Amino acid sequence: MKRAYFSIVLLLVTIMIQAQTTTYTVTKATFNTDFGKIDLVVDSRNNRLSGIYHSANGTFSGTYNPNAKMYRGTFVNKKLKKKGYFRFTERGKKLVGKWGWTPKLTGNWNGTYVSKRRYVKRVNAANTGVHKMKITLNSIKCNTSWDRDKTDDYLLKFVPTLKLSNKSIGMSNKRYSRIEKQIKKYGPQTALHVHRKKGVSDHQQVQLHVKEKRTMNINNSGILEIPKATRITDSSADFALQVIVDEVSNDVGRVIHENDKLNLKNMLNYLTGKASSSSFSKANDWVIESGRSLQKSNMGTGYEPLYLTSVNGKRIIKGQIMGTTKNSKGFGLWTAHSSAFVNYTIELVD
């Protein structure tokens, strides 16, 4: 009887362990190509692609379409210190592809099959899937204008970048309310707004005309997918936000130039409910929102303080960057100023 009882307990424990874990496969395909040996690695959980470009000491990143047997994304040639774009399709034992230094693929990149290996990995079920972290560039506000018409003309650059263990995380599900074509043409993969210098023939395509004390809504957004199984530490995560604003109507002045470092670990802890806003000390910076005072929280030494709040019970993080500049043509008390606020939000979505 004791032996039967022990067997039942052992069986239940085994079932519980299996229920708490899940498996997935990682497939590594090796090809000899026109530009040397390459390894393409696909994670079955999300068909994310990574890889090694051996002859260039480079890397691949992107996605894999199992139905079309197509790999596509970007590569880095570290010897040339350049990034390019590629598309490969498996056709039997052949790899047929195109590449280019821009999204317009003009060159051929073909190869032949060498080997393919599949590895089965097991992870805790609670750690499967990804955190879909949505970043939205909400708006820009002209606080004070230095133009006589009380309308400042802004060129804005807003680029978040994320690296985990030195691997760049691309942006998916991008949504644009403003200048989609220009962002895709001029900006890096994670750009939500781009900046063109005054005097460049097409700089007016990205220019924002904002009246004093008014806010212009932008609402461009994108999603960074962060695997839940990733162990995130301050040293393994490099999350940065570059924001540049120039006023370019008559004089040209740099109103904002920020390269903020964001604490991904603490942000995810707040957004997933592992930490509350009271877990963080308060910074000496606040705003009035919907009739109540909202104070920034310190996210760690060397990191940008942020507003930790919620909307309809959902936790969100808000950021606000402010800058000002003087008109070089003014003098003393008659010197005009241009000042602006850039607002963004970060949240988790399904």
C-alpha positions as CSV (number, residue, x, y, z in Angstrom):
1,M,0.0,0.0,0.0
2,K,2.8,2.4,0.9
3,R,4.5,1.6,-2.4
4,A,1.3,2.3,-4.4
5,Y,0.9,5.6,-2.5
6,F,4.5,6.6,-3.2
7,S,4.0,5.8,-6.9
8,I,0.8,8.0,-7.1
9,V,2.6,10.9,-5.4
10,L,5.6,10.5,-7.8
11,L,3.2,10.5,-10.7
12,L,1.5,13.6,-9.5
13,V,4.8,15.4,-9.0
14,T,5.9,14.4,-12.5
15,I,2.7,15.7,-14.0
16,M,3.0,19.0,-12.1
17,I,6.6,19.5,-13.2
18,Q,5.6,18.8,-16.9
19,A,2.6,21.2,-16.6
20,Q,5.0,23.9,-15.4
21,T,7.4,23.5,-18.2
22,T,7.2,23.6,-22.0
23,T,9.5,22.9,-24.9
24,Y,10.5,24.7,-28.0
25,T,13.0,24.1,-30.8
26,V,15.9,26.1,-32.1
27,T,16.9,25.3,-35.7
28,K,20.4,26.2,-36.9
29,A,20.9,26.0,-40.7
30,T,24.4,26.5,-42.2
31,F,25.0,27.5,-45.8
32,N,28.1,28.3,-48.0
33,T,27.2,31.5,-49.9
34,D,28.7,34.0,-52.3
35,F,30.0,35.9,-49.3
36,G,31.2,33.0,-47.2
37,K,29.7,30.7,-44.6
38,I,26.6,31.8,-42.7
39,D,24.6,30.3,-39.9
40,L,20.8,31.1,-39.6
41,V,19.2,30.3,-36.3
42,V,15.4,30.3,-35.9
43,D,13.5,30.2,-32.6
44,S,10.2,28.2,-33.0
45,R,8.4,30.3,-30.4
46,N,8.1,33.4,-32.5
47,N,10.1,32.6,-35.7
48,R,12.7,35.1,-34.7
49,L,15.9,34.9,-36.7
50,S,19.5,35.4,-35.5
51,G,22.7,34.3,-37.1
52,I,26.4,34.6,-37.8
53,Y,28.0,36.2,-40.9
54,H,31.4,34.5,-40.5
55,S,33.6,36.2,-43.1
56,A,32.5,39.7,-42.0
57,N,32.6,39.0,-38.2
58,G,28.9,40.0,-38.5
59,T,25.4,39.0,-37.5
60,F,21.9,38.5,-38.8
61,S,18.6,39.4,-37.2
62,G,15.1,39.3,-38.5
63,T,12.2,36.9,-39.0
64,Y,11.5,33.5,-40.7
65,N,8.4,32.6,-42.6
66,P,8.1,28.8,-42.3
67,N,5.4,28.5,-45.1
68,A,7.4,30.4,-47.6
69,K,10.8,29.2,-46.2
70,M,11.9,32.8,-46.3
71,Y,14.5,34.5,-44.0
72,R,14.5,38.3,-44.1
73,G,15.9,41.2,-41.9
74,T,19.1,43.0,-41.5
75,F,22.8,42.1,-41.3
76,V,25.8,43.8,-39.8
77,N,29.2,43.7,-41.5
78,K,31.5,44.5,-38.7
79,K,34.6,44.7,-40.9
80,L,33.0,47.5,-42.9
81,K,31.1,48.8,-39.9
82,K,27.9,48.9,-42.0
83,K,24.4,47.6,-41.7
84,G,22.5,46.0,-44.7
85,Y,19.3,44.3,-45.6
86,F,18.6,40.8,-46.9
87,R,16.0,38.3,-48.0
88,F,16.8,34.5,-48.4
89,T,14.5,31.7,-49.6
90,E,15.3,28.0,-49.3
91,R,14.7,26.1,-52.5
92,G,15.6,22.5,-51.9
93,K,19.4,22.5,-51.2
94,K,19.8,26.0,-52.5
95,L,19.6,29.4,-50.8
96,V,18.4,32.1,-53.2
97,G,18.7,35.6,-51.9
98,K,19.0,39.4,-52.4
99,W,20.8,42.1,-50.4
100,G,21.4,45.8,-50.3
101,W,22.7,48.6,-48.1
102,T,19.2,50.1,-48.2
103,P,15.8,48.3,-48.0
104,K,15.9,48.3,-51.8
105,L,17.6,45.0,-52.4
106,T,19.8,45.2,-55.6
107,G,22.5,42.5,-55.2
108,N,22.4,38.7,-55.4
109,W,23.3,36.6,-52.4
110,N,23.0,32.9,-53.1
111,G,24.3,29.8,-51.4
112,T,24.1,26.0,-51.0
113,Y,23.0,23.9,-48.0
114,V,25.6,22.5,-45.7
115,S,23.7,21.2,-42.6
116,K,20.7,21.8,-40.4
117,R,20.4,20.9,-36.7
118,R,17.4,21.1,-34.3
119,Y,17.8,21.6,-30.6
120,V,15.0,21.0,-28.1
121,K,14.9,23.4,-25.2
122,R,12.7,23.3,-22.1
123,V,11.7,26.4,-20.1
124,N,9.4,27.2,-17.3
125,A,5.9,27.8,-18.7
126,A,5.6,31.1,-16.8
127,N,8.6,32.3,-18.8
128,T,7.3,31.5,-22.3
129,G,6.3,34.1,-24.8
130,V,7.3,37.7,-24.9
131,H,6.7,41.0,-23.2
132,K,5.3,43.3,-25.9
133,M,6.4,46.7,-24.8
134,K,4.7,49.5,-26.7
135,I,6.4,52.9,-27.0
136,T,4.3,55.8,-28.2
137,L,5.6,59.3,-29.2
138,N,2.5,61.1,-28.1
139,S,3.1,64.8,-28.8
140,I,5.2,67.9,-28.9
141,K,4.2,71.2,-27.2
142,C,5.5,74.7,-28.0
143,N,5.7,76.3,-24.6
144,T,7.2,79.6,-25.7
145,S,7.8,80.7,-29.3
146,W,10.5,83.1,-30.6
147,D,8.7,83.8,-33.9
148,R,6.5,86.9,-34.4
149,D,3.7,84.7,-35.6
150,K,3.8,82.7,-32.4
151,T,4.4,79.5,-34.3
152,D,7.7,77.6,-34.0
153,D,8.9,75.2,-36.7
154,Y,10.4,72.1,-35.2
155,L,12.5,69.3,-36.6
156,L,12.2,66.3,-34.3
157,K,14.1,63.1,-34.0
158,F,12.8,60.4,-31.6
159,V,14.7,57.0,-31.7
160,P,14.5,54.4,-28.9
161,T,17.0,51.6,-29.1
162,L,17.2,48.3,-27.1
163,K,20.0,45.8,-26.9
164,L,19.9,42.6,-24.7
165,S,23.3,41.0,-24.2
166,N,24.6,43.2,-27.1
167,K,21.9,41.9,-29.5
168,S,19.7,44.6,-31.0
169,I,15.9,44.2,-30.6
170,G,14.0,45.3,-33.6
171,M,10.7,47.1,-33.6
172,S,7.5,45.5,-34.8
173,N,3.8,46.6,-35.2
174,K,4.7,50.1,-36.0
175,R,1.9,52.6,-36.4
176,Y,2.2,56.1,-37.8
177,S,-0.1,59.0,-37.7
178,R,2.6,61.3,-39.2
179,I,5.3,61.1,-42.0
180,E,5.4,57.3,-42.3
181,K,7.3,57.3,-45.6
182,Q,9.9,59.7,-44.4
183,I,10.6,57.8,-41.2
184,K,11.0,54.6,-43.1
185,K,13.3,56.3,-45.7
186,Y,15.5,58.4,-43.4
187,G,15.3,56.8,-39.9
188,P,16.8,53.7,-38.3
189,Q,14.6,50.7,-37.7
190,T,13.3,51.9,-34.4
191,A,12.7,55.6,-35.3
192,L,9.3,57.0,-34.5
193,H,10.2,60.5,-35.9
194,V,13.1,61.7,-38.0
195,H,15.1,64.9,-38.4
196,R,16.3,66.5,-41.6
197,K,18.7,69.5,-41.5
198,K,17.3,72.9,-42.6
199,G,18.4,73.5,-46.1
200,V,18.1,70.0,-47.2
201,S,15.6,70.1,-50.1
202,D,13.1,67.8,-48.4
203,H,13.5,69.0,-44.8
204,Q,10.1,70.5,-44.8
205,Q,8.5,67.1,-45.3
206,V,9.3,66.3,-41.6
207,Q,8.8,69.8,-40.2
208,L,6.2,70.4,-37.4
209,H,4.5,73.8,-37.1
210,V,3.3,74.3,-33.5
211,K,1.6,77.4,-32.2
212,E,2.7,78.8,-28.8
213,K,1.0,77.1,-25.8
214,R,-0.5,74.4,-28.1
215,T,0.2,70.7,-28.4
216,M,0.6,68.8,-31.6
217,N,-0.4,65.2,-31.3
218,I,1.8,62.7,-33.2
219,N,1.0,59.2,-31.8
220,N,3.5,57.2,-33.7
221,S,4.2,53.9,-31.9
222,G,6.1,50.6,-32.1
223,I,6.5,47.4,-30.1
224,L,9.7,45.9,-28.7
225,E,9.3,42.2,-28.0
226,I,11.3,41.0,-25.0
227,P,11.4,37.3,-24.4
228,K,10.1,36.5,-20.9
229,A,12.8,33.9,-20.4
230,T,15.5,36.6,-20.7
231,R,17.3,37.3,-17.5
232,I,17.4,41.1,-17.5
233,T,20.1,42.9,-15.5
234,D,21.4,46.4,-15.6
235,S,24.6,45.2,-17.4
236,S,22.8,43.0,-19.9
237,A,20.2,45.5,-21.0
238,D,21.0,48.7,-22.9
239,F,17.8,50.7,-23.4
240,A,18.3,54.3,-24.7
241,L,16.2,57.1,-26.1
242,Q,17.6,59.8,-28.3
243,V,15.5,63.0,-28.7
244,I,16.6,66.0,-30.7
245,V,14.5,69.1,-31.5
246,D,15.6,72.0,-33.6
247,E,13.7,75.3,-34.2
248,V,14.3,76.3,-37.8
249,S,12.0,79.1,-38.9
250,N,14.4,82.1,-39.1
251,D,17.3,81.4,-36.8
252,V,18.3,77.8,-36.2
253,G,18.5,76.7,-32.5
254,R,18.8,73.3,-30.8
255,V,15.9,73.2,-28.3
256,I,16.4,69.6,-27.1
257,H,19.3,67.2,-27.3
258,E,18.8,64.2,-25.0
259,N,20.4,60.7,-24.9
260,D,18.5,59.2,-22.0
261,K,19.3,55.8,-20.5
262,L,16.2,53.9,-19.4
263,N,16.2,51.1,-16.8
264,L,14.5,48.2,-18.5
265,K,14.5,45.9,-15.5
266,N,12.8,48.4,-13.2
267,M,10.3,49.4,-15.9
268,L,9.2,45.8,-16.5
269,N,9.0,45.2,-12.8
270,Y,6.5,48.1,-12.5
271,L,4.5,47.3,-15.7
272,T,4.1,43.6,-14.7
273,G,3.1,44.4,-11.1
274,K,6.3,43.0,-9.5
275,A,7.0,46.5,-8.1
276,S,4.7,49.4,-7.2
277,S,5.4,53.1,-7.7
278,S,6.2,53.3,-3.9
279,S,9.1,51.0,-4.5
280,F,11.0,53.9,-6.1
281,S,12.1,57.1,-4.5
282,K,10.7,60.3,-5.9
283,A,12.5,62.8,-8.1
284,N,12.2,66.6,-7.7
285,D,10.0,66.9,-10.9
286,W,6.3,66.8,-11.3
287,V,3.3,67.8,-13.5
288,I,-0.4,68.4,-13.0
289,E,-2.4,65.8,-14.8
290,S,-6.2,65.5,-14.7
291,G,-6.3,67.8,-11.7
292,R,-3.7,65.8,-9.7
293,S,0.0,66.1,-9.1
294,L,2.1,63.4,-10.8
295,Q,5.7,63.1,-9.6
296,K,8.6,61.4,-11.4
297,S,10.2,58.3,-9.8
298,N,13.9,57.6,-9.7
299,M,14.6,54.5,-11.8
300,G,18.1,53.9,-10.6
301,T,21.5,55.7,-10.5
302,G,22.3,57.0,-14.0
303,Y,18.9,56.3,-15.4
304,E,16.2,58.8,-16.5
305,P,13.4,59.4,-13.9
306,L,9.9,58.6,-15.2
307,Y,6.3,59.0,-14.3
308,L,4.8,55.8,-13.0
309,T,1.0,55.9,-13.3
310,S,-2.1,54.0,-14.5
311,V,-5.1,54.6,-16.8
312,N,-8.3,52.7,-16.1
313,G,-6.4,50.3,-13.9
314,K,-3.6,49.6,-16.5
315,R,-0.1,50.5,-15.5
316,I,1.8,52.8,-17.9
317,I,5.0,54.8,-17.8
318,K,5.2,58.4,-19.0
319,G,8.2,60.4,-20.0
320,Q,8.5,64.1,-20.7
321,I,11.6,65.9,-22.1
322,M,11.8,69.6,-22.0
323,G,14.3,72.0,-23.5
324,T,14.8,75.7,-24.4
325,T,17.2,77.8,-26.5
326,K,17.8,81.6,-27.0
327,N,17.6,83.4,-30.3
328,S,21.1,84.5,-31.1
329,K,19.8,87.7,-32.8
330,G,18.3,89.1,-29.5
331,F,20.0,91.1,-26.8
332,G,19.5,91.1,-23.0
333,L,15.9,91.2,-21.9
334,W,14.8,91.3,-25.6
335,T,16.3,87.9,-26.3
336,A,13.5,85.6,-27.5
337,H,13.3,82.0,-26.4
338,S,12.0,78.8,-27.9
339,S,11.0,76.0,-25.5
340,A,9.3,72.7,-26.2
341,F,8.1,69.6,-24.4
342,V,8.2,66.1,-26.0
343,N,5.8,63.5,-24.4
344,Y,5.9,59.7,-24.7
345,T,4.4,56.6,-23.0
346,I,5.5,53.1,-22.5
347,E,3.1,50.2,-21.7
348,L,2.7,46.4,-22.1
349,V,0.2,45.2,-24.7
350,D,-1.3,41.8,-25.6
